[in-house]
Amino acid sequence: MKILVLNSGSSSIKFKLYDVDAQNDQFSALCEGQADRIGIEGSNITLKVAADDSKEKQYGDLANHKVAIDRILHMLMDGEKAVLSSLEELAGVGHRVVHGGEDFTASALITDEVIDAIDRNAVLAPLHNPPNLMGIKAMAALLPDMPQVAVFDTAVHQTMPKKAYMYALPRAQYETYKIRKYGFHGTSHGYVAQKAAEQLGKPLEDLKIITCHLGNGGSLAAFMNGQSVDTTMGFTPLDGIIMGTRSGTIDPYVPLYIQETQELNPAQVSTMMNKQGGLLAISGKSDMRDNVQGAKEGDEGCRLAIEMFCYSIQKFIGSYIAVMNGVDAIVFTAGVGENNAMLRTTIMENFTFMGVEMDAAKNDANETLISTAASTVAVLKIHTNEELVIALDTFGLISGK
């Protein structure tokens, strides 16, 4: 049995194919790739086969998502590197969908009603839900009998209590316009929280865990009683910690003041806060690797960017410890969280007062458990795997498990 995972953007589609050993509950990646520049000159598809780490790149006119997905399906079956003998091997397709609003607390088999709900919530994620839907509709047109599953970034956080997700705004802003905290990166947060519990040999329901998804975009989440009880991203992914190009949490009057004093329109201010803010605004470099290198070379802007980044994370960790009345484990994941030992050390320095003790050798070696045996809180580095979560949910729903 094979499961195909698709992540459709406005001009790109990331994909990954899994082989499922249903009897032993084992999932192995056969290949992955990406269709780029869909609808743009110079479009191409890159496919990497897991068995021999080989890559293949094909150029062509990918006029739209349907053409791109059709080409991807043919690439999976073409030549000596074929990973599918026929499309009959494909049992289901899982799609990443960014925003499920309040309609979805879990992944869902795609029906006309589910498509309508995704479309209805597009107003909350106008850059993401519409292209996600393009992928879903293109696959339905190509393989109308193929079971499809939507896996929502927001679903994990639908367990937050009202005191965590409501804003202190007039009630109509929530009831009519659905303005509330939703949170994102849910597949990643839920996955690494469960993996941390397994690593510690305890049920997730018995642990208080803070997960730190730190990439170019980043967010934290607090898990208690097996559920997400708070997260840093809010109504949009702009809220929370400082990110590569996003400002993170600021005084809510600042964008209004900028509009009033600099004669900028809302779209211009949105661009400033989403694409010109964050690390980029502080140091001129949006990639944390460039900031670390710059700081080593004495660049004060890079040093400040790192300090502000770590400080913003420390504040949220501290607040979530208060929310849960304690913490058993703190987990780092995603590109920055998984690969930068120095930043993990810096962030955890402010929690020695409560008995957190890092194991420098294990941290530098990028091991999974990076705190000492004497540490009162376990600190872990866990590789996130959002595609696997989508594959797992897809298999579970189409197989009835």
N, C-alpha and C positions, 0 to 999 in steps of 0.2 A: 504494500500500500504506500502511495506517495501523497504528500501534502505540499502544495505550493503556497508560499507566503508572498504577498504583494504589498508594497508600500508606495502608493501612487501620489506623486507630487504634480504640480502644475505642468512641468516640462520634463519630468523624469519618473521612472518607476524602478524601485529597488526590488529584487526578487531573491528568493532562496527556496530550494527544493529539498524536502526531507523524505527519507525512507523511514517507514514506521514498522517496527517489529511489535505488532499489537500484543502478541502472546507474552513478551517480556517487557512491555512498556518501554522500549528503547527507540530513541529518535536519533538518526544520524544524518548530517547534512551531506547531500550529494553534490551540490553546486550552489553558487550564488552569483549575482551580477547586477547590472544596472543598465537601463535604457536611458540615454541622455539626449537632451536638446530635441525633445518631441515637439513637432510643429515648427522647428527652427532649422535653418540650413546647417549641415554638418552633423546631423543626428546619427547616433551609433548605439550599439549594444555591446557591452563587455560581459563575458561569462567566464567564471573561474571554476574549474572542476576540482573537487576536494581530493579525489583519489590520487592525483599526481601533481596537484597544485598548478596545473597548466591553465593558461589564459587564452581566450579567443576573443577577437574584436571584429565585429561586422559593422560596416557603414551602410546606410541606406536612407531612404526617404521615409521617416517615421512621421507621417502626417498628423496622426492623432493617437490616442491611447489604445484604440481598438487595433490599429495597425501594429503598434509597438508590442502589445500583448500577443498578437498572432505571430509576430516574428520571434518573440521569446519562446513560445510553445514549440515552434519549428526548430529553433536552436537546441532545445532540450532533447530533440529526437534525431538531430542531424549528425552524420559522420561517425568516425571512430570514437569520438568523445561523448557520444550520446549517453544520456542518463535516464532516458525514457525510451522503451521500445515502441510504445504507442500511448495515446492519450487515455486509453482505457485503464492504464495503471494509475492514473491520477484520481484520487478518491475525493478530494476536496480542495478548496482554495480559501485561505484566510487572508483578510485584509486588515491593515492598520487603519483605524478611523480615529481621528484626533478627538472629536467632541461628540459625546452622547447626551449632553445636557442632563436633565433629570429623568430622561426616558430609560436609561440603561444603567443597571447596577452590576451587570456582567456581560460577557460576550453573548452574541445572538446569531442564530441562523438567519441568513438574509432572506427576507420576504418583501413583498411590495410595501407592507406596513413599516418594516424596518427602514427601507429606502426612504419612505416619506419622512420618517423621524430624523434620519441623518440629514436630509435636505432641510427640514424645519430648523435643525440646530446649526445650519450653515451660517446663520446670522451671528452666531457666537464664535465661529472659526472660519471666517470668509476666505482665508488663504489656504485652508487645509481640507475642510469637508467637501467642497466642490470637486477638487481633483481626486479625493478619495472615492467619491461617487463615480467619477469617470472610469476609474479602474474596475469598480463593481459592475457598472453597466456594460463596459466593454467585454468583460469576461462572460456576462450573461448572454450577450449577443453572439459570442463565439461558441460558447458551450452552454446552451440554455438548460441542460439537465444537470449541470455540475453543481453540487452543494457548495454554497459559499457562506462564510462566517465573518462577521464584523467584530473586531476586538478593539475596544475603546480605551484611549489614554485616560479618560476621566472616570471610568467605571469604578476602579479600586477605591477612589476617594468619595464615592457616594455614601459611604458609611459614616462620614463625618457628622457629628451632632450639629444641631442648629446653631448652638453658641459658637461653633467654629466656622461655619460657612456663611452665616448671615452678615450683612453689612448694616451699619446704623444709618440707613437711609429711609426715606418715606416708603411705607409698605408697598405702594404701587410699583416702585422700582423693581421689586422682586416679583410681585404677583403678576404684573403686566409685562415687564421687560426681562424677567428672569436674571436680574443682576444679583449675583452671589459668588462666593468662592467655589470654583470647580476643581482646580488642581489638574496637573498633567504629569507626564512620565509615569503614569500608573502601572503600566505593564512592567517597567523596570523596578519600581519601588516594591511592588508586590512580589516579584520574582526573587529579588535579593533578600527581602525580609524572610521569605520561606527558606531560602538556602542558608541564611544565617542560623535560623532555628535548627535546621538539620545538622549544620556544622557543630552547634553547641549541644546537640543531642536532647533537645527539649521541644515540646509542642509550641508552635507559634503563639497559640492562645495563652500560654503561660509566661510570655516574655514581653517586656517593654523595649521596643527597638526604634532607633532613629536611623533612617536610611538617607544617605547623601549622594544623590545622582549629580555628579559634577562633570559636565562637558562644556562645550561652547555655550549651551544653554544648561541651566542647572536648577535643581530644586531639592528640598528636604521633605521628608514625611515622617510622621510619628505613628507607630503601630502599637496598639494596646488591645488585649483580648482578641488578638488575631485580626484586627481591623485598623484601617487608616482612620485616625482621629483628628489629624490636622496635616496640612501641607503648605509650603511656602508660596507656590504660585496661586493666583487668585482667580478673578473673573477672566483674566488673560494670562499668558505665560510671561508677561512683563513684570509681574510682582515677585517679591522675594529677594533672593540673594543677588549680588552683582554677577553679571554674566559677561560673555565675550563682547556683545554689542548692546545688551539690554541694561538699563539703569538699575533695575531692581527697585525695591521699596524706596520711595521718596515722599516728601510732604505732598499730599494730593493737590495743594494749591499751586505748586510750582508750574505744571503745564498751563494752568489758567493764567498765571502771571506772565509766562513767556508769551502766550498769545496776545495778552493785553498790551505788553510793553514793546514787543518786537514785531507786531503786525504779521504774525504767522498764523496760518489756518490750522485746523485740527490735524489734517493729514501731514503737514510739515512737522508739527510737534510730535506726532506719532512716529514719524521717521527718525526724528532726533533721539527719542527715548528708546526705540527698538533697534535702530541700526547704527546710531552714532554715539550711543552711550556705553556704559560698562567699562571693561578694561580698555577698549579702544579710546574712549574719551579721556581716560586718565593717563595712559602712556603712549597712545598712538598705535598700540599693538593689541589686536583682539585675541590672538592665540596665546594661551598660557605658556606654551613652550618658548615663545619669543620673549615673553615677559620675564621668565626665569633666566633665560640667557642674557637678556638686557640687564637685569639686576646684578648678575655675576660680573658684568662688565662695568658696573658702577652707574647705570642709568637710574636716576632718582625717580623718574616717572614710573618705570617698571617696578621699582621697589615699593612705591606707594600703591600701585595697582595690586600687587600681591598682598600687601598689608590690609588694604580695604576689602579685598576678596575674602581673606581668611577671617577678618573681623566680622563681616556680615554673616558668615557661616557660624561662627562661635555664638553670636547673639541668638540665632534661631535654635541652635542645639540647646543652649541654656534655657530658652523659653519652653522648649518641648520637654525638657527634664522637669520643669515646673508643672506643665500641663499634665504629665503622666505621674507626677509624684515619684520620680525616679527613672532610671534607665538601666537595662541589663546589657544592651549591646548597641554599638554605633558602627554603621556599615558604610564604607566608601565604595562607590562604583562609577562607571562610565569613564570616558577617556582621561580626564584629569584625575578623578578619584582613584582610578585603578593604576595609574602609571607615575604618579608624582609622590614619592615618599617624603620629600621635604615639606610639601604642603600638608600632608596628613599629620606630620609631626608638629608643625606650626599650629594647626587648628586644635590639636588635642592638648597643647601646652597649657591652656587655660582651664583644664579640668583635672589637674593634679590634686587640687584641693579636695576632690571627692574620691581620690584613690585610683584614678586612671594612670596606668603605667605602660608606656610603649616599649616594645622590644625592638631596639634599634636595628639589630642584625636581621630579624625577620621582616621588619618594615622595609629595609633597604633591599632585601631579596624578593620583595613583592609576594610574600607568602600570604596564605588566607587569614590565619589568626596572627595579628601583628601586635597584640598586647602581651604582657608577661603573665605568667601563671598567678602572680600575686595581685594583678590588677582587679579592682572591684567592678570594673566594667569591661566587657569584652570588646575589643576593637578589631574589625575585620575588613579585609579587602576582597570583594567578590566580583567576579566578572559578570556583567549583566548580559542577558541574551533575550532581547525583546522578540526576535523572530521565533525563537523556540517557544516562548509563551503563546504566541499567535498560533503556531503549529499544534501545540498541546490543546489549546482551547478548541481549535478547529476539529481535531481528531475526536475530542471528547463529545462535541456536539453532534457531529455526523455519525458517530458510532453509538450514541446513546449512553456513553459512560460518564 
